[in-house]
Amino acid sequence: MPEAIAQTYTRADEAFDCLQTAIVKGDLAPGEKIGEVELCSRFNLTRGPLREALGRLESRGLLVRRPHAGVKVVSVSADELMELYRIRETMEGLAARQAAERMTDQEIADLSATLDSHERMIEQAQGQAYYQAEGDYDFHHRIATGSRNTKLAQMLLGDLYYMVRMYRYRLSTSSGRPHMALGEHRRIVEAIAQRDGELAEFLMKRHIHAARKNIEKKIQQGDLTI
C-alpha cells in the first residue's frame, strides 16, 4: 500500500511538472480553456494525478476556475503585464543590492556556475531560447533567496514569480535575446561578487527595464499576443 501511495504522488508530481512547463513555454497558452479529457490524451496523463496537478497549478495562480466557464490558463492584459514588470524592476533591484551584501562567496560561485550551465543550454538551443527551470536553476530565484530578505523573497517568489515566468520564456525566444540576457546576468553576478550593491541594483533594474521595453515593442509590432 505505501508503494502505491508513493507511486500516485510521483505521477501527480510528474503531471504537475509537465503541465507547468507547458504553461511556461506557451504550449498551453494564456487564456486557453482546458479540459481533463483533452489533457489526459495530449500529455498521456491519468485522471487522478491530473486533478491533483490542476489543483496545485490553480493554487499557484497559473490556472483560474470560473463558474460555468471551466478552467483556463491565467492571462493578463498588456497594461497589467507592464505593471508586473515595473514592480519587478524595483523589487528585484533591491534583491540584487542585498544579495551583494549578504550572499556567501560559495553561493556566488554556485550562481556563476549556474550561468555556465545556462550558456550551454542556450548553445544547445542554437541561441534561440533561454529556458530556466524554477528554483535554484533560475537566476532570478537565486538572487531573491540570496537577498536574505524573507518578506521580499516571499513577494518575488509567490504568484508574481510563476506568472512572470510564463512571459519571460516567450520573450527569451526573441532573436539575439538569449545571449544578451545571459550577458546581463553575468554582469549582475560580477557586481555581486565585487560586493557592489549599488551597481548590482542598477544593473538588475536596467536588465528588467530592457525586458519590459522588449515586451512593449513586441506588443506594438503584433509579435506578442497577451
N, C-alpha and C positions, 0 to 999 in steps of 0.2 A: 504493500500500500504506500509506504513512504516513497518508493521508487516512482510509482505512478504520479504522486503529487509533484515530485521534483520534475518529472518529465512534463507535466502540464504547465508548470511555471516556466520551464525552459522554452516551451513552444510559445507561451504568451510573450516572453521577452523577445523571442525572435520575431514574432508578429509585430510587436511594438517597434523594434528597430527597423524592420522592413518598411512599415508604413511611415514612420517618422522620416526616414531617408527619402522616401518617395515624395513626401510633402516638401522637404527642404530643397530637393532637386527639381521640383516642379512637375514630376510625373503625375502627382495629384495636385492640380492647380488651385490657386486661391479662389474660393467661391464655388468650387466643384462639389456637386451633390454626390454623396457616396452611399452605396447600399451594401449590406453584408454579403448577399449572394454574388454580386459582381466582384467584390474584393476577394472573396474566397477563391473564385475562379481565376482572377487576374494575378493574384500573388501566391496561389497554391496554399491557402490557409484553411483551417477548420474553424467552425463557429465559436467554440468555447474560448480558445486563445484570442481569436479576433475580437470578441466582445470585451475581453479584459483590456486588450490593447487600445481599443476605441475609447474606453473609459479613461485610461491614462492619458491619451492624447487630448481628450476633452479637458481634463484637469490641468494640462499644460497650456491650454488656450489655443491649441492648434486646430481643434475641431469645435464647431458650435452646433448645438441642437436647438431647433426651433419647433414649437408646437405646429403640427400639421405640415411641416416643411422638411422634416427629416434632419439628417446630419450633413453638414457642409464643412469643407476646409475653410478655415478662417481667412478673411480678406480685409484689407484696409483701403481707404481711399488714398489718392495721391497726396492730399494735404496731410492726412494722418501719418503717412509714411515719412513725409518730410519732418513732421514734428518729432517722430520717434528718433530720427537721425540727429535732430538738434539736441534732444535730450541726451543721446549717446555721446555727442561731441563734448558736452560739458562734463558728464559723469565719468566717461572713460578717460578724459584728460586728467581729472583728479585721481583716478585709479592709477594711471601711469606715474604721476608725480609721487604718490605714496608708495608705489612699488619700488621706485628708485631709492626710497628711503628705508624700505622695510624688507625687501626680498633678500634672501641669503645669497652668497656667492654661488653656492651649489644650485639653487633654484634658477639663477640667471644662466648658469652654464647649461642646465637642462632645457631652459627655454630656447637658448641658442641652438641646441641640438635638435629641438623640435622643428625649428625653422629649416634646418638642414634636411630633415625628412620631408618637409613641405616642398622644398625645392625639387627633391627627387620626384615627388608626386606630380608637380607641375610639368616636369620634363617628360614623365610618362604620358601625361595628357597632351603632350606636344604644345604646351603653353596656352592651351585653350580653356583651362578650368583650374580653379583653386578651391577644392572642397576640403573643409576641415570637419572632422568628426567632433562631436560635442565633448565637453570635459577637458581633461588635461591635454588632449591633442589640439585643442582650439586655442590659438594665440590670445584672443580677447578674453577667454575664460581664465587663462593662466594669469593675465595681468590683473583681472578683477580679484582673484583669490590672493594674488601676491601683494595686493594693497594692504592686506591685514585689516581692512575696514569692513567689519561684519555687515553693517547696515548698507553700505554702498554695494558690497558684493551681492547681498540679497536682492537689491533693486535691479542690478545689472544682470543677474543670473536667474531671475524669475521669469514671468511671462514675456517680458521685454526681450530677453535673450532668445527664447525659442521662436518668437515671431520674427525678429530681425534676421535670424538665420535663414529663413525662407528667401529673403530678398538678397542677402549677402551672396549666396551661391549664384543666384541668377545674374547678379551683377559681375561676379568673378569670371563669367564666360565672355565678357567683352574682349575684343581684340586688344592684346597688349596689357590688359589689366592684371592678370595673374602675376606676371613678373614685376610689374610696377608696385602692386600691393605687397609682395614679398620684400622688395627693396625698402618700402616704407616701414614694414615690420622690423627689418634688421636695424634700421637707423634708430628706431624707438628702443630696441634692446641695447644698442650701443650706449644710448643716453642713460638708460637704467644702470648699465654696468659701470658707467662713469659716476654714478650717484648724482647725476644732474637732474633733479626733479623738475626744475623749471623747463629745461629743454625737452624732457620726456613728455611733459604735459603739452607743450607747444606742438611737438611732432604728432602726438596722438590726435589732438584736436584737428590738426591740418589733414591728417590721414582720413578721418571720418568726414570732415568737410569736403574733401575731394570725392569721397564716395557719394555724398549727398548731391554734389553738383553733377556727378555722373548719372545719378538717378533722374534728376531734373531734365538733363539733356536727352536721355533715352525716352522719357515720357513725352517730351515735346516732339521728338522725331517719330514717335509711334513704335519704337523698338521694344518698349516695355509696357505691357498691359497690367493694370492693377485690379 
